[in-house]
Amino acid sequence: MSAVSGFPSAALLGALSYSGGSAAAFLDASTRDGLSRPWLALRDALRAAGWELLAADDLHGRKPDFVIHVNVHATQHAVPTFAILTECGLVHPPNVDEHRLRRYQGVFTWMPELVEKGLAIKIQLAHPLGKGIVDGYGERPQLLVMIAANKALPVWRPAKDLYRERVRAIRWFERHAPEDFALYGPGWDLSPRLPTRLGGVIHRIERRLPRLVRWFPSWRGAIPAKAPVLERARFSLVYENVAGLRGYITEKIFDAFCAGNVPVYWGAEDVTDYIPEDCFIDRRRFASYADLYDHLRTMPEDRYLAYQRAIADFLQSEAAQRFSVEQFAGTVAGGIISVLKRYAP
């Protein structure tokens, strides 16, 4: 290690690397919707130990003393390497490859199965928590929105695939309640993306062709930030990418919470172990979208206010802290520091 001599006072250099491309956005404070906040907090926690963390793209030839992978990479390094798993195995299969995981000096994940096997340290995917908004229906003219990208799983798993369920939801509301539903996010000017690599091939072809078909009439376009849309809507369809996993709770539900928007949630099978059931509407409890729509459009305002108050109470509770950027940064930085101490002379 190039800078370990004299540890812990020596300034170590860490590199943050992302399996999906450049890691620069993770450490860019201007990244939308607070998505970079957990990573900036991690950088600050390491700085407090006298160390620096840069995106791998920004090393400019400098050799890092340790590397942090966001999701499992094929690349191996000659320095201590850590992995933070943000995606599930159906979205990024290497994240559940135990042989690859054992190559790391430390792994951090929301997946309880890996923690129970002693392969990882438990974290939750973090989000700036905010305080919530309790304002009722007055400034929320839109009944229901969805904010999502037109994507698909890289594998064929129809029983767990919530990308496909999003499309089913969109189609139902476009047919039966077009005045009460709006869709936002990138890619909906193309056909519904299919799973596997075939979906990517079809979309690349479509991008080269004239747009002769309006695939999703409810689509209002991509947006620079979610909050302004969510703050003007009463409810939002919040579906994780995959159904039925334990602990898989992403930023999506917290985007709604912080905007005072009541989410219709589908995702983690154990969501109520983490978030009180009076903070969201569980999509699994409705036999059809017709039943769900009837429930949303007839909800009395006092019932809606009760949801908003429950959300605000949760965001300020001790239970919510497991999703805080501070706890994420403290857990990951602490784990990395404890490992790197073993490499000190």
Secondary structure, 3 states (H helix, E strand, C coil): CCCCCCCCCCCCEEEEEECCECCHHHHCCCCHHHCCHHHHHHHHHHHHCCCEEEEHHHCCCCCCCEEEEECCCCCCCCCCEEEEECCCCCCCHHHHCHHHHCCCCEEEECCHHHHHCCCCEECCCCCCCCCCCCCCCCCCCEEEEEECCCCCCCCCCCCCEHHHHHHHHHHHHHHHCHHHEEEECCCCCCCCCCCHHHHHHHHHHHHCCCCCCCCCCCECCCCCCCHHHHCCEEEEEEECCECCCCCCCCHHHHHHHHCCCEEEEECCCCHHHCCCHHHCEEHHHCCCHHHHHHHHHCCCHHHHHHHHHHHHHHHCCHHHHHHCHHHHHHHHHHHHHHHHHHHCC
